[in-house]
Amino acid sequence: MLIGRLRAFVLFLGFWVSAVLSQENPLPDTIVAIKPSIVAVGTYQRTRSPPAIFRGTGFAVADGTYVLTNAHVLPEALDKAKFETLAVFFKSRKKDKLRGAKVVALDKRHDVALLKIAGSPLKALKLGDSRQVREGQRFAFTGFPIGMILGLYPVTHEGIVSSITPIAIPTLKARYLDPKLLRRLQEPYRVFQLDATAYPGNSGSPLYDQRSGDVIGIINKVFIKESKENLLSKPSGISYAIPIQYAKRLLSQKGLKY
């Protein structure tokens, strides 16, 4: 009798500890929910070696047949004579999958692109309210930091929003001003500066709330640095993200729910 009660108590204690730890650190469960929505974005050409070329990360939104990524991730042109196509890559049921994709909306000013993918829908992520983000809040992002070299296994990093800062800072020296920087100074907007390390392949990754999984930004490793760090001889290790509100505008223009 006593042994039975002790076993029941130990089981109860184990469940209780597990529940408490889950509440204290929700990220493991959130990662499980996020990963099915993550895709690699690139091009595919069957006669090329390698046939697939990785360019960045993306994530499923709306009804699951749309993908958000950075505009700079997209190729400037496709070699249609050799049947090169835009594509997304992901792992499903332990098998690598490829889906054709096409650009349906583009916002170069905010470096956001919306793709339509072929086939059945993926699990779509919910988009949060980036206007409510505060400095010091902790978030995570999931993507392919070094591409598909190590396989289609999304990697997660976490950190805080260390600053909400203008995309471009005025310079005192006119010789450092180029048309691109001038345009961003004339039409400024704010971006998230992070204390987490992102790599080039992370461009297009979702930046999301660790508890709810709501996406509040899109990781950006190239576009922002062109104006934020134009005076540096060597790029910093600082990572940035574009607030998701600009991507939501693209979806709204297409009549898509998020």
Rosetta silent file (secondary structure, phi, psi, omega in degrees, C-alpha in Angstrom):
SEQUENCE: MLIGRLRAFVLFLGFWVSAVLSQENPLPDTIVAIKPSIVAVGTYQRTRSPPAIFRGTGFAVADGTYVLTNAHVLPEALDKAKFETLAVFFKSRKKDKLRGAKVVALDKRHDVALLKIAGSPLKALKLGDSRQVREGQRFAFTGFPIGMILGLYPVTHEGIVSSITPIAIPTLKARYLDPKLLRRLQEPYRVFQLDATAYPGNSGSPLYDQRSGDVIGIINKVFIKESKENLLSKPSGISYAIPIQYAKRLLSQKGLKY
SCORE:     score description
SCORE:     0.000 S_00000001
   1 L     0.000  -49.252 -178.988    0.000    0.000    0.000 S_00000001
   2 H   -64.108  -40.796 -179.641    2.735    2.403    1.069 S_00000001
   3 H   -63.587  -40.064  178.369    4.875    1.515   -1.956 S_00000001
   4 H   -62.196  -41.411  178.866    1.933    2.188   -4.268 S_00000001
   5 H   -65.868  -39.135  178.780    1.387    5.612   -2.725 S_00000001
   6 H   -63.541  -41.888  178.702    5.077    6.430   -3.033 S_00000001
   7 H   -62.557  -43.433  179.106    5.031    5.489   -6.722 S_00000001
   8 H   -62.718  -39.566  179.792    1.973    7.648   -7.312 S_00000001
   9 H   -65.825  -43.106  179.786    3.630   10.558   -5.497 S_00000001
  10 H   -62.683  -41.953  178.006    6.841   10.203   -7.531 S_00000001
  11 H   -63.032  -44.073  178.659    4.832   10.150  -10.780 S_00000001
  12 H   -61.354  -43.756 -179.466    2.867   13.223   -9.704 S_00000001
  13 H   -62.098  -40.156  179.334    6.086   15.015   -8.735 S_00000001
  14 H   -63.607  -44.691  177.689    7.630   14.191  -12.114 S_00000001
  15 H   -63.233  -39.585 -178.312    4.644   15.570  -14.025 S_00000001
  16 H   -65.831  -45.715  179.041    4.598   18.682  -11.829 S_00000001
  17 H   -61.837  -42.707  179.436    8.315   19.399  -12.335 S_00000001
  18 H   -61.172  -41.762  179.916    7.927   18.881  -16.089 S_00000001
  19 H   -65.924  -41.169  179.675    4.995   21.310  -16.202 S_00000001
  20 H   -64.188  -45.380  179.887    6.882   23.940  -14.192 S_00000001
  21 H   -63.012  -37.482  179.038    9.971   23.663  -16.406 S_00000001
  22 H   -64.024  -38.161  178.800    7.799   23.943  -19.516 S_00000001
  23 H   -69.438  -37.234 -179.135    6.264   27.161  -18.191 S_00000001
  24 H   -71.518  -35.864 -179.824    9.686   28.575  -17.328 S_00000001
  25 L  -131.632   88.628 -177.519   11.146   27.701  -20.734 S_00000001
  26 L   -77.588   -9.755 -171.484    8.465   27.457  -23.437 S_00000001
  27 H   -58.430  -43.756 -179.118   10.978   27.544  -26.308 S_00000001
  28 H   -54.344  -44.099  179.137   11.429   23.763  -26.819 S_00000001
  29 H   -68.587  -35.952 -179.742    7.706   23.285  -27.455 S_00000001
  30 H   -67.296  -39.251  178.222    7.563   26.413  -29.622 S_00000001
  31 H   -59.748  -43.525  178.579   10.460   25.196  -31.788 S_00000001
  32 H   -57.578  -39.563 -179.458    8.592   21.935  -32.439 S_00000001
  33 H   -74.448  -29.947 -175.782    5.598   23.974  -33.620 S_00000001
  34 H   -79.463  -41.690 -169.094    7.704   26.368  -35.744 S_00000001
  35 H   -55.336  -36.656  179.314    9.959   23.967  -37.672 S_00000001
  36 H   -64.750  -12.689 -178.377    7.340   22.514  -40.074 S_00000001
  37 H   -95.032   -7.953 -173.531    6.826   26.044  -41.447 S_00000001
  38 E   -89.420  132.903  178.088   10.497   26.732  -42.260 S_00000001
  39 E  -130.680  155.092  168.829   11.798   26.360  -45.824 S_00000001
  40 E   -90.165  139.302  179.951   15.047   26.977  -47.653 S_00000001
  41 E  -110.375  133.079 -179.681   14.667   29.368  -50.596 S_00000001
  42 E  -169.622 -157.047  177.695   16.788   28.951  -53.699 S_00000001
  43 E  -124.567  156.808 -179.680   16.846   27.917  -57.328 S_00000001
  44 E  -133.261  132.164  176.176   16.684   24.535  -59.021 S_00000001
  45 L  -142.402  111.393 -170.754   18.105   23.454  -62.367 S_00000001
  46 L   -58.086  -35.091 -175.780   18.143   19.735  -63.038 S_00000001
  47 L   -87.152    1.980 -177.570   21.132   19.805  -65.426 S_00000001
  48 L   -94.466  157.634  175.402   23.287   21.890  -63.081 S_00000001
  49 L  -126.114  109.875    0.812   25.763   20.624  -60.508 S_00000001
  50 L   -79.462  155.139 -179.350   24.544   20.969  -57.850 S_00000001
  51 L   -64.356  -35.338 -177.839   20.951   21.168  -59.106 S_00000001
  52 E  -103.850  130.384  175.827   19.799   23.106  -56.025 S_00000001
  53 E  -120.115  122.131 -178.155   21.404   26.406  -54.989 S_00000001
  54 E   -80.948  141.052  179.111   20.475   27.838  -51.595 S_00000001
  55 E  -128.835  -18.752 -179.395   19.903   31.584  -51.209 S_00000001
  56 E   169.871 -170.278 -178.172   18.167   32.071  -47.865 S_00000001
  57 E  -110.385  156.879  173.377   15.378   31.048  -45.512 S_00000001
  58 E  -146.732  174.179  178.549   11.614   31.546  -45.704 S_00000001
  59 E  -148.566  146.363 -175.439    8.506   30.587  -43.733 S_00000001
  60 E   -74.757  140.285  179.399    4.935   29.643  -44.592 S_00000001
  61 E  -140.328  179.497  176.753    2.120   32.129  -43.971 S_00000001
  62 L    58.294 -120.802 -178.156   -1.556   32.774  -44.830 S_00000001
  63 L   -90.165    9.543  178.355   -3.148   29.520  -46.044 S_00000001
  64 L    92.180   -5.773  176.760    0.200   27.687  -46.050 S_00000001
  65 L  -105.286   13.002  176.417    0.803   28.027  -49.792 S_00000001
  66 E  -122.456  148.001 -179.242    2.586   31.360  -49.391 S_00000001
  67 E  -130.681  133.886  172.942    6.121   31.993  -48.120 S_00000001
  68 E   -98.282  142.216  175.440    7.687   35.172  -46.755 S_00000001
  69 E  -155.897 -175.710  174.516   11.395   35.884  -47.203 S_00000001
  70 E   -82.606  144.914  177.198   13.772   38.789  -47.876 S_00000001
  71 H   -63.519  -35.063 -177.130   13.658   40.410  -51.308 S_00000001
  72 H   -71.166  -13.655  176.982   17.464   40.285  -51.535 S_00000001
  73 H   -69.923  -28.111 -175.940   17.321   36.484  -51.207 S_00000001
  74 L   -72.753  145.718  176.316   15.729   36.225  -54.657 S_00000001
  75 L   -69.395  149.580  178.092   17.939   35.879  -57.757 S_00000001
  76 L   -65.021  -33.337  179.108   18.115   38.893  -60.057 S_00000001
  77 L  -156.126  156.555  175.953   17.180   36.651  -62.972 S_00000001
  78 L  -110.007  143.011  178.132   16.536   32.995  -63.774 S_00000001
  79 L   -83.219   84.107 -175.557   18.157   31.141  -66.666 S_00000001
  80 H   -67.866  -25.308  178.248   14.916   30.097  -68.315 S_00000001
  81 H   -63.651  -28.380  178.681   16.758   28.725  -71.343 S_00000001
  82 H  -104.839   14.578  176.105   18.183   26.062  -69.015 S_00000001
  83 L    61.816   35.774  173.949   14.890   25.671  -67.129 S_00000001
  84 L   -74.985  135.064 -178.329   16.169   27.204  -63.902 S_00000001
  85 E  -129.692  154.775  170.984   13.286   27.790  -61.493 S_00000001
  86 E   -76.287  140.263 -175.556   12.686   29.476  -58.163 S_00000001
  87 E  -151.359  160.687  170.059   12.042   26.831  -55.498 S_00000001
  88 E  -119.835  151.051 -176.895   11.688   26.111  -51.807 S_00000001
  89 E  -129.626  142.125  179.025   13.166   23.087  -50.058 S_00000001
  90 E  -160.945  168.086  178.581   12.161   21.428  -46.795 S_00000001
  91 E  -106.245  132.126  178.351   12.095   18.110  -44.999 S_00000001
  92 E  -137.728  124.572 -178.118    8.819   16.231  -44.565 S_00000001
  93 L    52.495   44.730  176.248    8.525   12.788  -42.986 S_00000001
  94 L    67.757   11.422  177.741   12.312   12.458  -43.079 S_00000001
  95 E  -118.256  141.475  176.973   12.410   13.079  -46.842 S_00000001
  96 E   -74.523  132.876 -178.381   13.762   16.151  -48.654 S_00000001
  97 E  -120.235  151.595  177.505   11.055   17.939  -50.616 S_00000001
  98 E  -130.171  134.892  175.579   11.156   20.521  -53.410 S_00000001
  99 E  -130.492  136.267  173.226    8.354   22.862  -54.445 S_00000001
 100 E   -66.857  151.405 -178.349    8.283   25.318  -57.318 S_00000001
 101 E  -142.086  155.863  173.813    7.696   28.943  -56.326 S_00000001
 102 E  -140.911  150.282 -179.849    6.894   32.266  -57.939 S_00000001
 103 E   -79.970  126.459  179.371    7.072   35.854  -56.684 S_00000001
 104 E  -113.976  -16.279  177.080    3.604   37.344  -56.183 S_00000001
 105 E  -158.030  144.964 -174.976    4.480   40.518  -54.240 S_00000001
 106 E  -143.045  133.571  174.822    7.650   42.495  -53.599 S_00000001
 107 E  -128.319   90.315 -176.028    8.545   45.401  -51.308 S_00000001
 108 L   -69.082  -28.785  179.827   12.141   46.331  -52.078 S_00000001
 109 L   -61.033  -39.972 -179.929   12.091   49.332  -49.742 S_00000001
 110 L  -104.420    6.373  175.983   11.582   47.042  -46.746 S_00000001
 111 L    58.448   46.286 -179.705   13.306   44.041  -48.378 S_00000001
 112 E  -121.932  138.116  177.154   10.282   41.738  -48.147 S_00000001
 113 E  -131.363  143.285  176.711    9.083   39.216  -50.736 S_00000001
 114 E  -115.617  124.779 -179.326    5.969   37.052  -50.855 S_00000001
 115 E  -111.118  149.718  171.431    6.130   33.771  -52.772 S_00000001
 116 E  -108.776  126.982 -176.719    3.392   31.400  -53.889 S_00000001
 117 E  -109.340  152.307  179.494    4.436   27.753  -53.735 S_00000001
 118 L   -78.888  160.781  173.439    3.086   24.755  -55.603 S_00000001
 119 L    89.363 -170.791 -177.379    1.491   21.757  -53.933 S_00000001
 120 L   -70.792  155.898 -176.105   -0.343   21.178  -50.685 S_00000001
 121 L   -69.363  148.007  170.436   -0.148   23.779  -47.901 S_00000001
 122 L   -91.612  172.837  176.394    2.530   23.841  -45.232 S_00000001
 123 L   -72.062  121.746 -176.617    1.818   24.786  -41.637 S_00000001
 124 L   -87.267  142.194  175.516    1.423   28.580  -41.617 S_00000001
 125 L   -88.118  149.306  177.345    2.890   30.781  -38.889 S_00000001
 126 L   -86.692  137.500  179.789    0.816   33.452  -37.181 S_00000001
 127 E   -95.499  130.261 -178.613    2.036   37.033  -37.564 S_00000001
 128 L   -91.591 -163.893 -178.449    2.170   39.154  -34.411 S_00000001
 129 L  -108.291   99.771 -177.354    2.187   42.908  -33.773 S_00000001
 130 H   -69.428  -15.725  178.994    5.720   44.265  -34.217 S_00000001
 131 H   -71.742  -16.918 -179.321    4.563   47.705  -33.042 S_00000001
 132 H   -93.460   -2.328 -178.092    4.272   46.299  -29.503 S_00000001
 133 L   -68.923  138.006  179.236    7.870   45.042  -29.365 S_00000001
 134 L  -122.168  151.157  175.933   10.037   46.602  -26.659 S_00000001
 135 L   -61.591  137.374 -179.046   13.793   46.667  -26.177 S_00000001
 136 L    98.776  -14.415  177.859   14.898   43.890  -23.861 S_00000001
 137 L   -71.027  145.284 -177.800   12.238   41.412  -24.961 S_00000001
 138 E   -97.882  133.507  179.796   13.499   37.918  -25.730 S_00000001
 139 E  -137.250  172.783  176.357   12.781   36.269  -29.078 S_00000001
 140 E  -133.701  160.643  173.335   14.051   33.365  -31.195 S_00000001
 141 E  -140.703  147.120 -175.014   14.602   32.753  -34.895 S_00000001
 142 E  -129.985  132.388 -179.248   14.802   29.524  -36.877 S_00000001
 143 E  -173.970 -156.000 -177.420   16.371   28.966  -40.278 S_00000001
 144 L  -118.736   84.529 -172.579   19.317   27.631  -42.239 S_00000001
 145 L   -58.602  -35.684  179.724   22.375   29.659  -41.107 S_00000001
 146 L  -120.029   29.997  175.650   24.851   27.947  -43.447 S_00000001
 147 L    77.771 -150.625 -175.145   22.430   26.783  -46.095 S_00000001
 148 L   -99.886   15.045 -177.036   21.711   23.162  -46.964 S_00000001
 149 L   -57.795  -41.860 -177.664   25.294   21.929  -46.513 S_00000001
 150 L   -98.348   17.070 -179.723   24.379   19.983  -43.379 S_00000001
 151 L    96.816  170.929 -177.370   20.944   18.970  -44.627 S_00000001
 152 L   -86.629   64.928  179.316   17.486   20.489  -44.317 S_00000001
 153 L  -118.005  102.936 -178.020   17.527   20.719  -40.533 S_00000001
 154 L   -59.456  142.935 -178.233   16.389   24.155  -39.286 S_00000001
 155 E  -115.261  140.686 -177.863   18.553   25.707  -36.576 S_00000001
 156 E  -113.847  137.287  173.567   17.275   27.967  -33.784 S_00000001
 157 E  -125.312  157.443  177.938   19.016   30.916  -32.083 S_00000001
 158 E  -137.342  158.502  178.952   17.677   33.191  -29.376 S_00000001
 159 E   178.628 -176.250  179.902   18.384   36.660  -28.008 S_00000001
 160 E  -105.508  160.403  168.276   16.884   39.990  -27.060 S_00000001
 161 E   -78.303  106.521 -175.231   15.926   43.032  -29.073 S_00000001
 162 E   -83.590  -21.580  177.985   18.842   45.191  -27.982 S_00000001
 163 E  -162.227  146.556  169.453   17.696   48.309  -29.842 S_00000001
 164 E  -110.552  106.814 -162.201   14.894   49.608  -32.056 S_00000001
 165 E  -129.880  153.758  176.118   16.884   51.815  -34.366 S_00000001
 166 E   -61.428  146.743 -179.838   16.590   53.752  -37.664 S_00000001
 167 L   -66.900  -26.922 -179.507   17.611   51.755  -40.722 S_00000001
 168 L  -135.736  139.758  178.732   20.012   54.543  -41.760 S_00000001
 169 L  -111.220  131.319  178.099   22.038   57.030  -39.716 S_00000001
 170 L   -58.638  142.283  177.129   23.085   60.406  -41.252 S_00000001
 171 L  -109.184  147.304 -179.137   26.813   60.711  -41.906 S_00000001
 172 L   -78.961  -16.010 -176.444   28.875   63.862  -41.473 S_00000001
 173 L  -107.128  115.528 -174.673   30.970   63.077  -44.544 S_00000001
 174 H   -61.938  -27.880 -176.053   29.189   63.611  -47.857 S_00000001
 175 H   -67.022  -17.097  178.673   31.512   61.248  -49.726 S_00000001
 176 H   -88.089   -4.015 -179.830   29.953   58.314  -47.886 S_00000001
 177 L   -84.702  122.999  174.169   26.477   59.170  -49.153 S_00000001
 178 L  -119.086  167.918 -177.083   25.309   57.051  -52.066 S_00000001
 179 H   -54.187  -37.930 -178.468   21.879   57.012  -53.758 S_00000001
 180 H   -65.498  -44.840  179.751   20.769   53.975  -51.755 S_00000001
 181 H   -67.470  -40.378  178.461   21.662   55.567  -48.389 S_00000001
 182 H   -60.138  -41.314 -179.609   20.116   58.898  -49.397 S_00000001
 183 H   -64.059  -39.300 -179.547   16.865   57.166  -50.288 S_00000001
 184 H   -73.968  -28.780  175.872   16.733   55.415  -46.920 S_00000001
 185 H   -71.729  -33.738 -179.838   17.494   58.670  -45.090 S_00000001
 186 H   -76.182  -28.012 -179.590   14.653   60.384  -46.938 S_00000001
 187 L  -127.242   67.095 -173.257   12.211   57.552  -46.190 S_00000001
 188 L   -74.895  154.741  169.427   13.371   56.245  -42.799 S_00000001
 189 L  -153.072  165.587 -174.412   11.838   53.461  -40.757 S_00000001
 190 E   -99.073  149.856  179.374   12.941   51.521  -37.690 S_00000001
 191 E  -129.516  166.458  178.428   14.359   48.013  -37.483 S_00000001
 192 E   -94.131  126.492  172.250   15.172   45.592  -34.680 S_00000001
 193 E   -99.265  132.539 -173.312   18.811   45.227  -33.637 S_00000001
 194 E  -114.250  155.821  174.897   19.484   41.892  -31.926 S_00000001
 195 L   -97.462    3.483  176.975   22.150   40.577  -29.586 S_00000001
 196 L   -89.735  155.273 -179.897   21.887   37.101  -31.154 S_00000001
 197 L   -93.752  121.460  173.995   24.204   35.961  -33.930 S_00000001
 198 L  -112.722  153.134 -179.339   22.626   35.365  -37.330 S_00000001
 199 L  -115.354  166.333 -176.310   24.479   34.122  -40.412 S_00000001
 200 H   -50.047  -38.861 -179.756   23.919   34.900  -44.108 S_00000001
 201 H   -67.551  -15.829  178.421   21.682   31.863  -44.560 S_00000001
 202 H   -74.950  -12.902  178.602   19.391   33.172  -41.820 S_00000001
 203 L   -53.724  125.080 -177.570   18.162   35.965  -44.093 S_00000001
 204 L    97.764   -5.565  179.552   14.408   35.477  -44.333 S_00000001
 205 L   -71.094  147.046  176.401   14.101   33.562  -41.043 S_00000001
 206 E   -77.257  135.600  171.430   11.127   34.375  -38.795 S_00000001
 207 E  -100.238  119.463 -168.951   11.849   36.226  -35.548 S_00000001
 208 E  -135.269  158.720  176.411    9.170   35.035  -33.148 S_00000001
 209 E   -67.734  132.560 -173.804    7.857   35.180  -29.592 S_00000001
 210 L   -69.008  -22.697 -178.390    9.238   32.238  -27.626 S_00000001
 211 L   -93.659  -49.862 -174.990    5.929   31.464  -25.931 S_00000001
 212 L   -88.786  -25.127 -174.796    3.267   32.105  -28.573 S_00000001
 213 L    81.367    1.643  179.180    5.329   31.566  -31.737 S_00000001
 214 L   -65.604  131.655 -177.863    3.879   34.765  -33.227 S_00000001
 215 E   -81.795  128.310  179.751    6.271   36.231  -35.815 S_00000001
 216 E  -117.941   -2.342  179.299    7.298   39.842  -35.134 S_00000001
 217 E  -167.500  169.765  176.748   10.147   40.247  -37.631 S_00000001
 218 E  -123.772  120.492 -179.071   12.175   38.820  -40.517 S_00000001
 219 E   -58.396  139.433 -177.532   15.915   38.322  -40.015 S_00000001
 220 E  -138.897  117.459 -176.423   17.999   40.396  -42.432 S_00000001
 221 L  -105.867   -7.901 -174.496   21.760   39.948  -42.875 S_00000001
 222 L  -122.831  -57.379 -171.768   22.504   42.033  -45.995 S_00000001
 223 L   -55.752  -48.438 -176.542   20.005   44.774  -46.807 S_00000001
 224 L   -69.484  -40.290 -177.952   20.143   46.597  -43.443 S_00000001
 225 H   -61.045  -27.591 -179.571   23.924   46.383  -43.079 S_00000001
 226 H   -59.400  -31.270 -179.487   24.361   48.282  -46.363 S_00000001
 227 H  -107.146  -34.248 -178.578   23.087   51.447  -44.671 S_00000001
 228 H   -70.991  -32.619 -171.963   23.630   50.791  -40.951 S_00000001
 229 L  -124.796   31.401 -175.593   27.291   49.853  -41.310 S_00000001
 230 L   -68.244  -18.528 -179.618   28.368   51.653  -44.477 S_00000001
 231 L   -92.482   -7.453 -178.047   31.237   53.427  -42.671 S_00000001
 232 L   -84.589  136.227  178.012   32.758   50.248  -41.232 S_00000001
 233 L   -71.912  -29.970  176.762   35.733   48.715  -43.018 S_00000001
 234 L  -127.428  137.784  179.976   34.647   45.287  -41.775 S_00000001
 235 L   -64.079  144.650  178.223   31.044   44.221  -41.119 S_00000001
 236 L   -79.664  174.408  176.008   30.077   43.772  -37.487 S_00000001
 237 L   -92.182   10.311 -177.654   28.565   40.640  -36.019 S_00000001
 238 L   -71.539  140.956  178.349   25.363   42.520  -35.209 S_00000001
 239 E  -110.801  152.274 -177.138   22.122   41.009  -36.476 S_00000001
 240 E  -133.747  164.929  175.070   18.979   42.853  -37.531 S_00000001
 241 E  -144.695  142.685  174.958   15.340   42.136  -38.355 S_00000001
 242 E   -84.597  127.314  177.694   12.694   43.911  -40.413 S_00000001
 243 E   -55.183  140.852 -173.776    9.454   44.438  -38.403 S_00000001
 244 L   -69.096  -14.492 -178.345    6.709   42.097  -39.607 S_00000001
 245 H   -58.129  -31.007 -179.240    4.239   44.971  -40.098 S_00000001
 246 H   -73.585  -33.823  175.477    5.706   45.593  -43.568 S_00000001
 247 H   -69.874  -35.490  179.184    5.149   41.980  -44.592 S_00000001
 248 H   -62.668  -32.984  177.246    1.576   42.169  -43.297 S_00000001
 249 H   -63.028  -41.877  178.685    0.959   45.039  -45.718 S_00000001
 250 H   -60.818  -44.420 -179.665    1.975   42.809  -48.638 S_00000001
 251 H   -63.384  -41.520  179.715   -0.407   40.107  -47.475 S_00000001
 252 H   -63.160  -39.426  179.221   -3.235   42.615  -47.055 S_00000001
 253 H   -61.893  -27.829  178.951   -2.659   43.945  -50.577 S_00000001
 254 L   -93.802    3.595  179.309   -3.199   40.403  -51.854 S_00000001
 255 L    71.895   26.097 -177.318   -6.307   39.942  -49.725 S_00000001
 256 L   -99.295  142.619  177.646   -4.623   37.280  -47.595 S_00000001
 257 L   -89.257  148.803  179.519   -5.334   36.651  -43.918 S_00000001
 258 L  -137.320    0.000    0.000   -2.535   36.283  -41.410 S_00000001
